[in-house]
Amino acid sequence: MNTARIQNTLEILFQDSARWLHPGRRVVFWYDPQQQFTSSFNELQLEGVEKLQLADTAFTVKYHLLVEQPNQTFLLYAPFAEPAPQENWLLDIQKSGLTFSADPAALIYADLGLRSRGLEIVIREHEKFFKSRKRTEALQAMGISPDSDERGLLLAMLSVLAGLKVPDAGTLIRRVLLGGLLESDNALWSDIERFISPEAFWEVVQEHTDFPKQNPSLNKLFVQLLITHFAKSLHDTIPPQLANQVITPGQRAYAFIDQWMRDQQDSLGWKILSSEVAEQLHIFDAIENLEPEVLFEAASFEVVDKVLIRTCVKTLQMQMGQQITELTPWRTWLQARHTLIWFPQYEKIYQALEAAIALLEFKQQYPEGFRQPAPLLFKAYASDLHSFDKAYRHFIVKSDDAQGDILKGLIDDVENLYTQWFLDSLGEAWSDALGNNNWELEGIASQTRFFGRHVFPILERSDREKVFVIISDALRYEVASELEEVIKKEVRGETSLEAQLGVLPSVTRLGMAALLPGSKLELIPGDDDVRLDGLGTKGALARQKVLNQNSRVEATVLSAKDLLEMNTDEGRAAVQPYRLIYIYHNVIDAIGDQASSERQVLSACKTAISELLRLVKKICNSINGTNVIITADHGFLYQRRPIQEADKRPLPSSEVVLESKRRYLLAREQLNDSTLLHFSLPYTENGTVAIVPRGSLRFAVQGAGAQFVHGGASLQEVCVPVITYHHQRAVKGDEGPARKVGVQVSARVRRVTNNRFTLTLVQSDAVEGRWRSRQITVAFYDPQTNTPITDVRGANLSSTSPHPSDREINLRLTVTTANPPSNVYLIVKDADDESELLRETWAVSLGIANDFGDF
């Protein structure tokens, strides 16, 4: 052994205070029975250390150390074997000091800074492990505690084999299992067998998970851990064929799997192993008949989602025919899936199911149908009935994006519900309420009064006010209501939405003209240019001319596409000279009006919402706009199911018809047909009337593209939205960027009394203006170790409701520690940056062994 190596080791031994149990002088004993290192001892130069070779009687040595030099630090070299304790007259001094040896195992022991001499034996027993300099240095780098026992040392050695930086039983077990459940194919397992021992690993496993050591295997380990986690998630309603796989007690096993599932790095490997076990144990067959109230919180196996989805689809299909089940629990059960590990793979399906539930719940609200006077029915559509169109749109978009055929039958049923109940029933009620009259509704503002009601008052307030009017082609009312919600969430300001009665026919050329300032509209059948005060309105240049002539202010016209592509300076320059800016946006109509793309029109609504939000942000944040109005020329009718011949009316062949489209006719006079609706129009001459089919029927017109239509008088076409947004700048005391919503606890007593319990949180602010949604994690933590004593649950704080009761979130938590401390911390963290949002002290009083029992 190199003398310099010995010198260095001894210097560290004397200087490292962590290795010594007491202050003051230090004494190291060095036994060398083979007298191999006598010369090395003689060569040593240790500053502040007196070397003494033991040769005299023990009494002489003791007198020298205790009486003559009681404060001196010594290295005592004994060229003989260490005496038995009963024959070692220096044992008391040796016990207060440390023992050194220069053989390789002893030097490693010394380098590791360990105190227990028994660990030197452990090092010798694992010579193969320590033959690798890389493994030895990795073990030293872990900085294991000087007070480590044999279990601690072996755990550290096993962790080195697993490539860990620190000893960690949970991560070690995880790494071994990720290597494969078949020992013969697991490279890490082979290293454990070669360099340490399987027994050492199984000791760690039992201590960390309570898995029994009798006849262990990696496959058996993972199966039992997973089934135990599954059993606890099912509130111990475990299928009988799986009961013998449950570890008792199960808290540690549950916590192990729960932490693994939440680990971003290793969760993918866990999913693969979970799927293997699900197939191996036929989990689908075992749980397919379990009730959803038992399954809804379980995420141990992917097949849980498949069973829940299949059951939900069957339930909803039964509901389509007759209302026999309360659907509120299903909304709760599906919502609970949002924070679980398999949700991203089934997100679109779950969202489609939630939309289908909304449709059915909506139908339950209207058992008597929709019949009421036309003005009241128009208002009802604007306040509530449009939500059915929105839910249908969400269902179609999400089911289009969903994988597989699980929703195929439900899609047909939803189409029947939408077309045969909602569209037909609402269309009949609306048609009957309208009758044959002038095209106006008492108490309902007309689209032709848009400029005078919404734009002119702002311009009149002061000569410095600017108004930005965004006209989005075919932005129907239900899409605008969603846009309003998004604006409230994303930008700071006051937002309102109201409805106006659109023009008839509900077509682009007339709707666009009606939104311009002026007094006299002229619709000429067959002419694609509508006159306003004698001026043409077709195209940007013509509209800008009308604006400048009739608005009394400097005005300009921009396309939304051009404005979005401008940088800040370009945008400001484009609007700076003007007080009135009309911005034309065309996404929905551009997609819907083409037969080749009309199938994507409902998806285009989402694109339109996104682009319109970008426009609002650009106007208010980049080019300093304050007043923004968003409206449309018309709405639209759309159904995914191809239009049947029974839903088409033959085009009248009368010579009085001047213009004919799928949803309307313009004629010199009324037709002798009581199945059609006839309306006198204030913007036509010579008695021209608009004729529309009842409800959502179409006229039989040659060519494709009959599913997306407008021009008629349905509520979906003529209930035109007006969103008014007034941007608010930051005021003193409210400066700064947008903030995420906060969270509070709703509990009368801060005490946990059951292994499984419900925690109620309240989102402190509604998501609107500067307040943004927030993802959070919630768990109870041991105050000493700062480790979770419950599972860690996620939640999404995204409610826009102004009512605190609507912003409550109930989370089901499970204690995962066998003996939790009597006082713990409830900690809520932001899921993105893990910053603490809330920390509270709670008492824990579980009573007598209640291993996950119900309460």
Secondary structure, DSSP 8 states (H G I E B T S, - for coil): --HHHHHHHHHHHHH-GGG-SSSS--EEEEE-TT-TTHHHHHH---TTEEEEE--S-HHHHHHIIIII-TT-EEEEEESS----GGG-TTHHHHHHSEEE--SHHHHHHHHHT---THHHHHHHHTHHHHT-HHHHHHHHHT---TT--HHHHHHHHHHHHTT-SS--HHHHHHHHHHT-SSGGG-HHHHHHHHHS-HHHHHHHHHHHH----SS--HHHHHHHHHHHHHHHHTTT---GGGGGG--SS-HHHHHHHHHHHH-TTTHHHHHHHHHHHHHHTTHHHHHTTS-HHHHTT--SSTHHHHHHHHHHHHHHHHHHH---S--HHHHHHHHHGGGSTTHHHHHHHHHHHHHHHHHHHHHHT-TT---S-HHHHHHHIIIIIHHHHHHHHHHHHHHHH--SSTTHHHHHHHHHIIIIIIIHHHHHHHHHHH-S-BS--TT--BGGGHIIIIIHHHHHH-TT--EEEEEETT--HHHHHHHHHHHHHHS-EEEEEEEEE--SS--HHHHHHHTSS-S-EE--TT-S--EETTEE-SSHHHHHHHHHHHSSS-EEEEEHHHHHHS-HHHHHHHHTT-SEEEEEE-SHHHHHTSTTTGGGHHHHHHHHHHHHHHHHHIIIIIS---EEEEE-S---EE-SS---GGGEE-----TTEEEE-SS-EEESS--S-TTEEEEE-TT-STT-EEEEESTT-EE--SSS--SEE-SS--HHHHEEEEEEEEE----TTS-SS-EE--EEE--SS-EE-SSEEEEEEEESS-S-TTEE-EEEEEEEE-TTT--BSB--EEEEE----SSGGGGEEEEEEEB--SS--SEEEEEEEETTT--EEEEEEEEE---S--TT---
